[in-house]
Amino acid sequence: MPPAHFIPQKSGAHRIACIALYRALLNQCSRIPLPPEYFARGPINPIKHLIRKKFKQNQDVTSHQRIVKILKTGYAYEALLRSTANDDPTSKSQLFSLLTTIQNEAQIASVTIPNPPKKPLARPARPVAIPGAPKVLDIRPLPLSEIKGGIRHAPTITFPSNGLFATLKFKKEVPSYVARVIRQKDERRIKLIDRLQLLDVLLMEVEYEEEWEELVMDVAEEEGKVRATETEVWGFWRNELGAALADTKTILSRFIRAANRDGKRMMEIVEQERELALKERKERKHMKNENRWAAKKEMWARGVEKGQETMSDTKEEERKKPKSDTEIGEEPRWTMKKRP
């Protein structure tokens, strides 16, 4: 008998037997020609599909009795497939009838049993800007009373998209909305740079084309043909490309100026926030020391008052206590003898 704690997935002999049976079943599938009606649901061999499906269904079985029963069934089907591949008419008819029954049951189940409704994918809501919210560069640095927690933390300058545009980071992560806006700005800047390079290349090609047309016109004029005016032939594409190039440079320079202006403003905010944070830290430390010193003074005052009360109580007790003969002035009735 197998042990009570038998785990099939951790048994080497069990894994080798299952893998060998799986490969033997799949190897027999390629040797069995099937009629085209069995491929109605797709190009995959239905026998291979059934083998893979059954092995996947039984991969988590841990009962010893069920494992033995499943392996015996697998060996029986392997013998059936081998005999069918060897053109045994009885095995072939048995296999085809089995496949027909399985296909009919699947068709009936697909009609009678409705498919469960598909759950919509839970997509996170797209972050949007808060309407009417002021810009960070316009309101920073905030007064201490408007800061949550009452402790100021100096921000840092970060580049979420590793591009030209930066932002101030007050927390561990940049808000997703701010990161998306900066990423879109950098993408637009890169598109403008690509467009600028393309226009430069096109303008160079137009200049070469105009030089070629100039040579052609010179040859035509020498041959006595009518020469077209320069305004009809030259200058159109150069002017259009030049205007597009100038517009692209203007937009790109505007982007760069805005990035430089915002960057300078961010650096000013960072310096101001650091100075205020340092100043407020010193004030908190000073207030803490003042409170501690006041608490010590109060504790000392209480100790002095308590000591004075104790001294007064002690004097009162001594005054009320009867005096002994020694204190009155008489000689003591006995004295301690000294040791020899």
C-alpha positions, 0 to 999 in steps of 0.5 A, a space after each residue: 500500500 502507498 503511504 498515507 502522505 503520498 503526493 503524486 506531483 513529488 513522486 519521480 516514478 509517477 511523473 515518469 509513468 504519466 509523461 510516458 503515457 502522455 507521449 505515447 498517446 500523442 504519438 499514436 494520433 499522427 498515425 490515425 487518418 481522420 475523415 474531414 467531418 471530425 475537423 468541423 470545429 477547427 484544424 486541431 486533431 480532436 483526439 489530441 485535444 481530448 488527450 490534453 483536456 483529460 490530462 489537464 483535468 486530472 493533474 490535481 488528483 491525489 487519491 491513490 484509487 482514482 490515480 490507478 483507475 485513470 492510468 488503467 483507462 489511459 493504457 486502454 486508450 493507448 492500446 485502442 489507438 495503437 490497434 487503430 493505427 495498425 488498421 484494425 477494423 474493430 478498433 477503428 469503428 470503436 474509435 470513430 463511434 466514440 468520437 462521433 458520440 463526443 461531438 454530438 454531446 458537445 453540440 447538444 451541450 452548446 445549444 442547451 447549456 447557455 454560456 456564462 455571461 462574460 464579466 467586463 474587464 475592470 479598467 481603472 478610471 482615467 485620471 482627470 484634472 480637478 476643475 478649477 484647481 490652481 496650478 502648483 507653480 502659482 500657489 507654492 510655497 503654501 503657508 504652514 496652516 494649509 499643509 496637512 500634518 503641520 510639517 513641511 517637506 521640501 519637494 524635488 524636481 523629477 522627469 516622469 518621462 525622461 524628457 524635457 519637461 519636469 514636475 515637482 514631486 511632493 510624495 513618493 510617486 508623481 500623480 498619474 494625471 500629471 505624468 500623463 500630461 508630461 508624457 504627452 508633451 514630450 511625445 509632441 515635442 519629439 514629433 515636432 523634432 522629427 517633422 523639423 528634420 523631415 522638412 530640412 531634408 525635403 527643402 534640400 531636395 527641392 533646392 536640388 530639383 530647382 537646380 535641375 529645372 534651371 539646367 533643363 530650362 537653359 537647354 530649352 532656351 538654347 534650342 529656341 523653345 519658350 522659357 517659362 517665367 520664374 514665378 510659374 516654375 520656381 519658388 512654390 515648393 520652397 516657399 511652402 516648405 519654408 513656411 512649414 519649417 518656420 512654423 515648426 521652429 516657432 512651436 518648438 521654441 515655444 515648447 523649449 521656452 515654456 520648459 525653461 520658464 517652468 524649470 526656473 520657477 520649480 527651482 525657485 519653489 524648491 529653494 523657498 520650500 527648503 528654506 521654510 522647512 529649515 526655518 520651521 524645523 528650528 522653530 519646532 525645535 525651539 518650541 520643544 525646548 521651551 516646553 521641556 524647560 517649562 515642564 522642568 520648571 513646573 516640576 521643580 516648583 512642585 518639588 520645592 513646595 512639597 519640600 517646604 510642606 514636608 519641612 513644616 510638617 516635620 517641625 510641627 511634629 518635633 514641636 508636639 513631641 515630648 522632650 526627653 530627660 537629656 533634652 531637659 538638662 538632667 543627667 541620663 539615668 543610664 549610659 552605655 559602658 565602653 568595652 575594655 
